[in-house]
Amino acid sequence: MNKIIIAATFVSSMVSLHVSASIPESSPKELLQTVPVPAQVCVSCHGAQGQGLDVAGPKLAGLSASYMVKQIKLFQVGQRQNALMQPMAMTVQGDNIQVAADYFASQAVDDITLRYRGDKVAIADPAEKLAYQGDWARDIPACFTCHGPSAIGAEQFPRLAGQQASYIKSQLEAWQKGTRKGDADNMMGNVASKLTAIEIDKLAHYFASLK
């Protein structure tokens, strides 16, 4: 716990040093002032509008508030593991968790053409096939079954469309290794355990391309 507290103090101090880098050059400096105080600790990695910052942090805009609240709490209890996020999550407590989640959930995302499970029958691309149809021979459901049309997400199922490919890949690998837990019945752990490394890579890039 002492290590977490020390790391949290260090990370919080670094946020004030790097916060200007998290604001797009085309946006006014005043943009930061619109971010609620409890959410400002998230800005240096996820951006002032939750659009993500390259490999620093994934997109939060487009995720539901209930999903983000749960994930913060999972980091706090160690069911999700990340050297940066765990101490950062410890700095947001009580009602402030909901405040931060509500803010990022309210940020705009681009509209995309919705693709539904039954839209295609003959699919050649393996990643697209898994997204639309799954692989019932391996008990893998279609990704769109839970994550919605075009994987735009809903409630506890996060938006995958337009998310960073590197982040999606790292999370599928974390489910495989058991370093990420916390979903009902270990659903994602079971699914990820049946995917090959090539399938994980292709799925990550497929979902990132849905914009």
C-alpha positions in Angstrom: 0.0 0.0 0.0 2.9 2.4 0.8 4.2 1.8 -2.7 0.8 2.7 -4.2 0.6 5.9 -2.1 4.1 7.0 -3.1 3.4 6.2 -6.8 0.1 8.1 -6.6 1.9 11.2 -5.1 4.5 11.1 -7.9 2.0 10.6 -10.7 -0.2 13.4 -9.3 2.7 15.8 -9.3 3.6 14.9 -12.8 0.1 15.7 -14.0 0.5 19.4 -13.2 3.8 19.4 -15.1 2.4 17.7 -18.3 -1.2 18.8 -18.4 -0.6 21.4 -21.1 0.6 18.6 -23.4 -2.8 16.8 -23.0 -4.7 19.7 -24.6 -4.8 19.7 -28.4 -2.9 22.7 -29.9 -6.0 23.7 -31.7 -8.0 24.0 -28.5 -7.9 27.0 -26.1 -6.1 26.7 -22.8 -9.4 27.4 -21.1 -10.5 23.9 -22.1 -8.9 22.5 -19.0 -11.0 24.8 -16.9 -14.1 22.9 -18.1 -12.8 19.6 -16.7 -14.2 18.9 -13.2 -11.4 18.8 -10.6 -11.9 15.0 -9.9 -11.4 14.3 -13.6 -8.3 16.5 -14.0 -6.0 13.7 -12.8 -7.1 11.7 -15.9 -6.3 14.4 -18.4 -2.5 13.9 -18.8 -3.1 10.4 -20.3 -6.6 10.5 -21.7 -6.9 14.0 -22.9 -9.1 16.9 -21.7 -12.1 15.5 -23.7 -11.3 11.8 -23.2 -10.1 11.2 -26.8 -7.0 9.4 -25.6 -3.3 10.3 -26.2 -1.5 7.8 -28.5 0.0 5.1 -26.3 -0.3 7.1 -23.1 -4.0 6.3 -22.5 -7.0 4.9 -24.3 -10.2 6.8 -25.3 -12.7 7.3 -22.5 -15.3 9.3 -24.6 -17.9 6.8 -25.7 -17.7 4.6 -22.6 -20.6 4.6 -20.2 -20.3 6.2 -16.8 -21.3 2.9 -15.1 -18.5 1.0 -17.0 -15.8 3.6 -16.0 -16.9 3.6 -12.3 -16.6 -0.1 -12.2 -13.2 -0.1 -13.9 -11.8 2.5 -11.5 -12.9 0.3 -8.6 -11.4 -2.8 -10.1 -8.1 -1.0 -10.4 -8.4 0.1 -6.8 -8.8 -3.5 -5.6 -6.2 -5.0 -7.9 -8.5 -6.9 -10.2 -7.2 -4.8 -13.0 -3.5 -4.3 -13.0 -1.5 -1.5 -14.5 1.5 0.2 -13.0 0.2 3.7 -13.8 -3.5 3.3 -13.5 -3.6 1.6 -10.1 -2.0 4.5 -8.2 -4.0 7.0 -10.3 -7.2 5.3 -9.5 -6.4 5.5 -5.8 -6.4 9.3 -6.0 -10.1 9.4 -7.0 -12.3 8.3 -4.1 -16.0 8.4 -3.1 -18.4 10.5 -5.1 -15.5 11.9 -7.1 -15.4 8.6 -9.0 -18.9 9.2 -10.4 -18.1 12.8 -11.2 -15.1 11.9 -13.3 -16.9 9.1 -15.0 -19.9 11.3 -15.8 -17.7 13.9 -17.3 -15.9 11.6 -19.7 -19.1 9.7 -20.6 -20.6 13.0 -21.7 -17.8 13.7 -24.2 -18.7 13.6 -27.9 -17.8 10.7 -30.2 -18.1 10.5 -34.0 -21.2 8.9 -35.4 -20.4 5.8 -37.4 -22.4 3.5 -39.7 -24.0 0.8 -37.6 -23.2 -2.8 -38.7 -25.4 -5.5 -37.2 -24.8 -9.2 -36.6 -27.1 -10.3 -39.4 -25.9 -7.8 -42.0 -23.4 -10.2 -43.6 -23.5 -13.9 -44.4 -20.3 -14.6 -46.4 -17.3 -13.0 -44.7 -13.8 -13.6 -45.8 -11.9 -11.5 -43.3 -11.3 -13.6 -40.1 -11.5 -10.7 -37.7 -14.6 -9.3 -39.3 -16.1 -12.8 -39.2 -15.4 -13.1 -35.4 -17.0 -9.7 -34.9 -20.2 -10.5 -36.9 -20.6 -14.3 -36.3 -18.1 -15.5 -33.7 -16.9 -19.0 -33.9 -19.4 -21.4 -32.4 -17.1 -24.4 -33.0 -14.9 -22.9 -30.3 -17.8 -21.4 -28.2 -16.8 -17.9 -29.2 -19.8 -15.6 -29.5 -19.9 -12.7 -32.1 -18.3 -9.6 -30.6 -21.3 -7.6 -31.7 -23.5 -9.8 -29.5 -22.3 -8.0 -26.4 -20.6 -4.9 -27.6 -23.5 -3.9 -29.9 -23.7 -3.0 -33.6 -20.3 -1.8 -34.8 -19.1 -2.4 -31.3 -20.3 1.0 -30.0 -20.9 -0.5 -26.6 -23.6 -0.2 -24.0 -23.5 0.0 -20.2 -20.9 -2.6 -18.9 -19.8 -3.5 -22.5 -17.3 -0.9 -23.6 -17.1 0.8 -26.9 -14.5 -0.8 -29.1 -15.1 1.1 -32.3 -12.3 3.6 -32.9 -10.4 2.6 -29.8 -6.7 2.4 -30.0 -5.6 -0.9 -31.6 -2.6 -1.2 -29.2 -5.0 -0.8 -26.2 -7.5 -3.4 -27.4 -4.7 -5.9 -28.1 -3.1 -5.3 -24.6 -6.5 -5.9 -22.9 -7.2 -9.1 -24.8 -3.8 -10.3 -23.8 -4.4 -9.3 -20.2 -7.7 -11.3 -20.2 -5.7 -14.3 -21.5 -3.1 -14.0 -18.8 -5.6 -13.4 -16.1 -4.1 -10.1 -15.1 -7.4 -8.5 -15.9 -10.6 -9.7 -14.2 -13.9 -8.5 -12.9 -16.5 -9.2 -15.6 -19.5 -11.5 -15.0 -18.6 -15.2 -15.1 -15.2 -14.4 -16.5 -16.8 -14.0 -19.9 -14.0 -12.1 -21.5 -11.3 -14.3 -19.9 -13.0 -17.4 -21.5 -13.3 -15.7 -24.9 -9.7 -14.4 -24.9 -8.3 -17.7 -23.9 -9.6 -19.2 -27.2 -8.1 -16.6 -29.4 -4.8 -16.9 -31.2 -2.2 -14.2 -31.1 -2.9 -13.4 -34.8 -6.6 -13.2 -34.1 -6.1 -10.8 -31.2 -3.9 -8.6 -33.4 -6.4 -8.6 -36.3 -9.4 -8.0 -34.0 -7.6 -5.0 -32.4 -7.0 -3.4 -35.8 -10.4 -4.2 -37.1 -12.2 -2.5 -34.2 -9.8 0.5 -34.3 -10.8 0.9 -38.0 -14.5 1.3 -37.2 -14.8 5.1 -37.2 
